[in-house]
Amino acid sequence: MTLHSRTREPGRSCTLLAFALLIGLTAPLAAQQDRNHLYDRVQIGVSGAGVFLNTTIRVDASDGTPGTDINTEDLLGLGKSQFRPRFALRLRPGRRHEFEFNYMQVRREGFVGVSVPIQFGDSVFNAGAYLFSYLKTDQASMTYRLALRAKDKSQAGLSVGVGAIVLEAGIAALAVAGDSASILFLEDRKFTGPTASLGLFGRAELARNLYLEGDARALYVKVSRIRATVFEGGAALRYFVLPWLGAEAGYGIGFYNVKLDPKIGSNALAGRVKYSVQTLRGGVVLGF
């Protein structure tokens, strides 16, 4: 009996030890799974975005003559939608403070014959001309959020956004012969337009690991020869399937109307850019 009971004891000890180790390893994981992702120190978002665009641009001549208001999608044949990658980084240095950085790149080209004359800068493109055009509207932004309400399952407060739209637009007149084309002349303009907006944000934990968030901001500003009206907003739904990994579906909208008065004695861009962008995105979020 004594010998038999002694031979069992090591097995029982190993079983108890393994069970204790299992509890010790899984308990922190379970606790982490239930942690509040409203207060992650770092979140990284990678998504694919369907981008829907509407752009009107007017580039005045250097002598102040107003250019043509050009809807780039309808008149120049630029695509109204694209699928683009989107990157976002959130940093939370404290319970009430958060910084978010976003970047999205949009590049478009078009080839079209125009039925009306177009003045773009110092160049006039006559009706019937074949045109090659391109438009770059890259966008970078930083948003600061101050949570005036910072409860365990909800946040709400002020949201301040600043950023820039890097605009480059060009139109080339083409000589077309058969299947080949050569550039007769090219007019190109570049402009980096600052953006800023002020508004509110809110977030809530709807259920275990499921979060809803939204922002809305607007601003009118006049600085030197630049007058800008800005509206930005969006909403997103996030669900964390692992302690550090979540899925996100979101919608965003931005409207920018920038007027550039002429600068005497300079060839700087003058005119107007009216730009709206809507995005539908889906991707992943890493939270730590």
N, C-alpha and C positions, 0 to 999 in steps of 0.2 A: 504493500500500500504506500509505504513511505517513498519507495523508489518510483512508483507510478506517478504519484503526485508531484514529485520533483521534476520528472520529465515533462510534465505539462506546463510548469511554471514559466519557462522561457518563452513558450508559444503565447501564453496569455500576456506576458510583458511586451512582447513584440507587437501583439494586436493592439494593446492599449496605447503603446507608443505611436504606432502608425495612426491610430484614430486621433490622438492628441495633435500630431503633426498636421493631419488633414484639417482639423478644426482651426489650427493656428494659421494655416496657409489660406484657407477659404474665407475666414471671417473678415480679414482686411479687404479682400476682393469684393465681398458682398457689401461691406460698408462703403467702399469706394463707388460701387455701382449706384448706390443711393445718394451719393453726394450731390450737393446743389450746384449745377452747372451755371447758374446765374452769377456765381462768384468764382469761376475759374480764373486763375492768374494769367494764363495764356490760352488763346484759342487761335487755331490756324484753319482757314477755310479755303478749299480748292473746289471750284465748280465749273461747269460748262453753262454758258448763258446764251439763250436766244435773244439777240439784240435787234430791236425794231427802231428805225431811225427816220427822222424827218428834219431836213436841213435846208434853210434858205440863207443864201449868202449874197451880199452886195459889196463889191470892191470898187471904190470911187477912183477916178483918175487923179494923177498927181496935181493937176490944176484945180481940183475940187469938183469937177463935173461928176454928177452922181452916176454910178454904174447901174446895171440892170439887176433887179431882184431875181435871183436865180434859185428856183427850187431844184436842188441837185438831183433828186430822185426822178422827178417828172421831166425836167428839161434836159438833163445831162445823162440820164439813164443809169445813175448809180443805184446799186442794190438797196432795197428798203429794209432788208434784214440780213443778219449774219449769225453764225454760231461762233462764239469766242470764249477763250478761257478767262476766268476771273479769279483773282487772288485777294485774300483778305487776312489781316493779322490784327488781333485784339490783345491789348496789354492792360492789365488791371493792377495798378500799384497800390490801391487801397479799396476798401469796401464800397466807397461812394464814387470812385474815379475810374474812368476807362478811356483808353485811346484806341481808335480803330483806323487802320491804314488799308486803302483799296487801290487797285490798279487794274485798268482794262484798256486794251489796245484795239482800235477799230481802223482798218485801212480799206478803202474802196477805189475801184477803177471802173470807167465806162467808155464805150465807144458809140457815138450816135451822130446822125445827121440832124441838124437843127432847122426848124422852119421859120424862126424869127431871128432878127439880129440881136447879138449879145454884146454889151460893153462890159469888159472885165478888166479893171485897172486902166491902163493906157492903151489897151488893145480892143478893137472891134471885130467880132466874128460875124460875118454876114450870113443871112438866111441861105440855106442850102449847103453850108459848109459842113464838112465832116470833122468832128472834134473827138479828141482823146482827152479825158479829164481824170483827175485823181483827187482824193480828199482823205486826209489823215486827221482823225479826231481822237487822239489818245487822251485818257482821263486819269488823273491821279488825285486822291483826296485823303484828308485826315479828319476824323471826327472825334471830338472830345465830348464825353457825356458825364454829367454831374448828377448823381442819383440823390434827389431831395427826399425820396422815399426809398428806403433800402431794407425791406422786410425779407424774411426767409424765402417766401414764395412769390415775391413781386418786387419790381423796381419801377420808378418813374422819376423823371426830372428833366433837366435842360440838356439840349443837344446843340453843339456848335460845329459847323463844318467849314473847312477851308480846303482849297485845292486849286487845280489848274487844268484847263483844256489846251492841249498843244495842237494847234490847227495849222495845216499846210494844205493849200488848194492850188491847183494848176490846171490850165486849159491850153491844149495845143491844137492848132489848125493843121489838118493833114491833107496831103496830096495823095489821092488814092488812084492806083493804076493796077487793074486786075486784082491779084491777091496780095499785092504789096502796098505799103503806105509809107510816106516819108513826112517828117515834121517841117512845115513851112515856117512857123514861129510859135513861141511858147510864152505864156504869161503865168508867173508863179508868185504866190504870196504866202508868207508865214506869219503866224501870230500865236503868242502864248497868253491866254486870257485867264486872269485870276478869278476864282469863284469863292463865294462865302455865303453862309446861310445860318439862320438861328431858329430854333424851334424846340420841340418836345419829343421825348421818347418814353416808351413803356414796355415792360416785359412781365411775363407771368408764367409760372409753372402750372400747366393745365392738369397734368396727371404725372404719375411716376415717370421721370426721364423725358417728358414731353413739354416743350416750351414754345411760347408764342411771343413775338416781339414786333415792334413797329416804331417808325420814325416819321416825322413831318417837319420840314424846315423851309423858310422863305426869307428873302432879303432883297431890298433895292439899295444900290450903292452908286455913288458918283465920285470917282477919283480922277482928277486931272481931266483928260479928254475921254475917259471911259465911263459909260453909264451902263449898268448891268442890272437886270432883273433875274432872280434865281428862285426856283422852287425845286425842292428835292424831297422824296419820300420813299417809303418802302415797308414791306412786312415780310416776315419769314417764320416758318414752322420748323422746329428742330426736334429730333428724337434720337436719344443716345442708346445705341444697341449694345455698347460695351462701355466700361468705365471711362475710356479715353476716346471713343469713336462714336460720332453721331452722323446722321443723315439730315440734309437740309433741303427744303424747297422754299424759294423766295421770289418776290416780285419787287422791282424798283423802278422809279420814274424820276427823270430829271428834265427840267425845262430851263433853258438859258437864252436870254435875249440881251446881246451885247452890242452897244452902239459905240462907234469909234469916230470921234470928231477929227477933222483934218489937223495935222500938225504943220504949221507954217514953216516953209523952208526945209521940209523933210519928205523923204519918200516912204515914210512909215505908213502901214496899212490904215486906211480910213474906209468907213462903210458900216456894215451891220452884219452880224451873225445871229441867226435865230435857229436854235438847235434844241431838239428834243430827243430823248432816248428812253426807251422802255426795255426792261430786261426781265426775262423769266429764267430762273436758274435752278439747277439741281446739282448737288454735290455732297461732299463729306466735310465734317468738322472734327478737328482734333482738339480735345480739351485737356488741360493739365492744371 
